[in-house]
């Protein structure tokens, strides 16, 4: 949770049970209310002082992203399939001594879900660790809410800016989950030729503003989306590159913790702060929308002149 310049994180870890459908971890539960339509996240009162009751309801059907298969040398480090969905969030969170209310009529958000092999839990322990960081990673993800539709933009590129995986779409929106047309909406307008023009903060890899472009599959119409950054959420708060609470690391039978940090003290050039989501105001012609732009840019990337792992020039 990012609130008034402070980012808070609640972490909980426990031994997984033999039952894959058991989604309870200590005081935290994920309940699938209606598959691919709605789910609820709850945190019961506990010693950390963090609790919540949050309901997600789909505003769009799901958009399937391409299968992501990445290797490090001869080892498969990622092989996943994933979907994303735009929707409404409602409920409340108590954190940092405050209760935050989320109203369905005004609160927009996303959820996504992936399955498969990911570089978590320390990765593959066999053999010597790789010293090669020359390959790098360039990743953008931008789910956006508009008044009359949703949009999706996601891509992986290599160090030369060549596309590895990309998917873009405009999605119809619905006021109720009862109106959602199943898992996939056949009325989704798919895009091709995803491109980006990013402007960065001085002496940093942090995006300051962006223009995203994609072309309709059924025509040559190019759509340009301008993104204005409002603030930035550090993804280490949910485990990515976190030095202590990384994904899949054994912490014991049950461990919980809460951490917080002042965003004005964050070193934007430190490795664990590179993977972020920017809350953005979006504009496309006369439309105005809201959403996030997620970025993770590590290693060399020729189109923007980035050199070594965290080089900023």
N, C-alpha and C positions, 0 to 999 in steps of 0.2 A: 504494500500500500504506500502510495506517495501522497503526502498531505502537507500543505503549507511548508514546503521546502525540506521536509524530512521523509526519508524512505524507511519503512518498517518491513520486516520480514518475520514470519512465523515458520519455523522449521520443525518437522516431526519425522522420526524414522523408527521403524520397528521391523522385526522379522516377518517376512511374508508367510502367510499360511499356505497350505497345499491347495486351497480353493481359489482359483483365479477370480471368481466373482466376488470375493470378499474384499471390499474396497474401504475397509475401516483401518485407520492407523492411529492408535491411541484415541484421543478425543475427536479426531477428524474423520469425516465420512464423505464419500462421493456416492450419491444415490442416482441411478439412472431412472428418472421418472417415466419417460417415454423414449425409447431408443431413437437416436438421430433427431429428436424433437426438443427434449427438455431434460435437465439434470439439476440436482441440488447439492451444494457443498455446505456442510455444517461443521462447526467446531464447538464442542461443548465447553462449558466453563472448566478451566484448568489452572494449574499453578503459574502459567506464564501471563495470565491476564488478557489473553487474546481469545475471542470467541466470535462466531459468525453464523448467519443463516442466509444463504444466497441461492437464488433460483435463476437459472439460465433458461430462456425460451427462444427457440429459433425464430428469426425474422426472415431468413432465407432458407432454402434447402442447402444441402452440402455441396461443396466443390472439391472434387478429388484432385490432389496434386500428383505430379508424376512420381514414379518410383525413384527413390534416390539411392544410388549405389556409388560409393566412393571408396577408393583403396589408398593405402599408404604402402608403397612398394608392392609386395606380393600379398599383403594382408587386407582383408575386407574390414574397413573401419565403420562403414555405414551401409545398411541395406534396409530401407524402410519404405513403407507406403503410408500416406497421410491424407487427412481431409480437414477442411476448415469450414466454419459456419458462422454467419453473422446473426446477432440476436439481441434480445433485451436481457438486462440483469436487474434484479430487484432483491430487496431484503436489507440486511444490516451487517456491519462489522464493528466490533469493539476492539480498539488497538490504541496504544499510546495514551490510555486514559480517556479516550473519546469514543463516542458512538456515532458512526457515520451511516446515514440512511440512504438507500439507493431506491429511487422511484422508477418503476417500469416505464412510465410515459416519457421520461427524459434521459434514461440511462441506456446507452448503446454499448455494445461490446462484441467480443468474439469468443469462440472456443476452437481448439484444434486437437486432433488426436492422431498419434502415430503408432505403428506397430513395426517390430523388426529389430535389427541389430543397430545399436547406437554406441558411440564412444563414451560409455558410462562405467562407473565402478572401477576406474583405474585402467580400463581397456584390456586388451589381450596381454596377459603377463608373460607369455612365452618369448624367450629370446631377449636380446638386448633392445633397449628403447631406441627409437629412431632419433637421429640427430638432424635429419633433413627437414628444414622448415621452408624450403624454397617453393613448394607448391602453393602454399597460401590458401585462403578461403575468401570468396566474395559472395555475400548473400544479402538479398533484399526481400522483404515481405511487407505488403501494404494492403490489409483489409480495410475498406472504407465504407462508411454509411452515408448515403444520400437520401434526400427526402422521398424520392420515388423509386429507388433501387439501391442495390449494394454493388460494390466492385471488389475485385481480387487481383493482386499483382504479386507474383513470386518468381524469383530466379536465383539460380546458382551460375556463376561464371568462373572460368579459369583465370590464370594470371595475365593472360593476354586479352581478356574481355570476351572470349568466345563462350557462347551459351552452353552449359551442361544440361540444365533442366530449367524449364520455365512454363508458367501457366498463368493466363489472365482471363478475366471474365467479367461480364455484367450480369447481375442476378436479380430476378424479380423479388419483391418484398411482400410480406403478408402480415396482417395485423394480429393473427392468432395462429397458434400451432395447429389448430384444427384445419386450417386452410392450406397448410404445407403439402405439396404434391409428392409425398413420399421422400425417399432418401435423396434422389437426384431430380432436379427440375429440368424437364426437357425444353423449357422456354429460356434457359440460360444462354446468353450470347457469348460465345467463346472468342478469344483474342489470339493473335499471333504477333511475332516480331516485337517483343517487349524491349524497350530501350529506356535509358535513364540519363539525366544530366544533373549531377550532384554538385552542390556548392558546400565547401567545408569551413568549419571554424578555423581561425588562424592557428597555425602550428599544431594541427590536430587532425585526426581522422574522423572526428564527429561531424556528421552532416548538419549544416546550418539550414539549408532549404533544398528543394528538389523539384525537378520536372520529370514525371513518368509518362511514357508514351506506349501505346499499344494499338494494333491495327485489327479491325474486325475480320474474322475468318471469312465471312460471306461477302466482303467488299474490300475496297482499298481505303476505306475511311479510317484515318488516324485520329486517335483520341489523346489529347494532352491534358495531364492532371498536374496542377501546381500545388505543392505542399509547403505550408508555413509551419515551422516548428514552434510548439507552445512550451513543452518541457520534456525532460528525458528521464526514463525509468531504466535503472541498471538491472540487466537480466541475471546477474549473479545473485540478486535477491531471491530468485526462484531456482538457484542451484547451478546455473551455467558458469563454469570456470570459478566457482566459489572455492576458496582455499580449504574450507572445513566442511561445508555442507553440500558438496558436489553430488550429482545424481548417482545413486546406486552404491554409495560407500557405506560399509558396515559401521554403525554407530552403537550397536548394542541392542538388547531386547526391546527397549523403548527409551528414546531420548527426545527431548524437546528443547527449543531455545527460541528466543526473540532477539533480534538485533535491530539497530537503527543507526542511521548516519545522516549528517547534515549534507545536503547536496552541494553546498558552497565549498565544502572541504574535499570533494571528490577529485582525484587526479585523473583527468580524462585520457591521459596517455599511458596509464598503467594497464597491464594486460587484462586483469580481471574486470576492467570497466569498458572493454571494447565492444562487448555484445550488449546492445541496448535496444529499447523501443522508444521512439519519439512520438508523443502525442502530437497530432498535426491537424491543422485546419486545411481542408482540401477545396480546390476550386477547379471546375471544368466547365468552361463557357459561363452560362448564367447560374449553374448549380454550385451550391456551397455544401460541403460535407465535413465529417469528422471521422478520425480513425487513427491508426498508428502506422509508422514506418519503422520496421525493424531492420537493423543493420548489423553485420558482422564482417569486418574487412581486416583480415590478417595476412601478413606476408606481402610479397610483391604483387602489384596490380598495375599493369602498364598504362591503361587508359587515363588514370588519374596521377600517374607519375610516382606511385608508391614503390619503394625499394624493399629493403629487408623487412623482417617480421613486423616491427612496429614503427618502421621509418615513416616520417610524416611529410616527406618532400617528394 
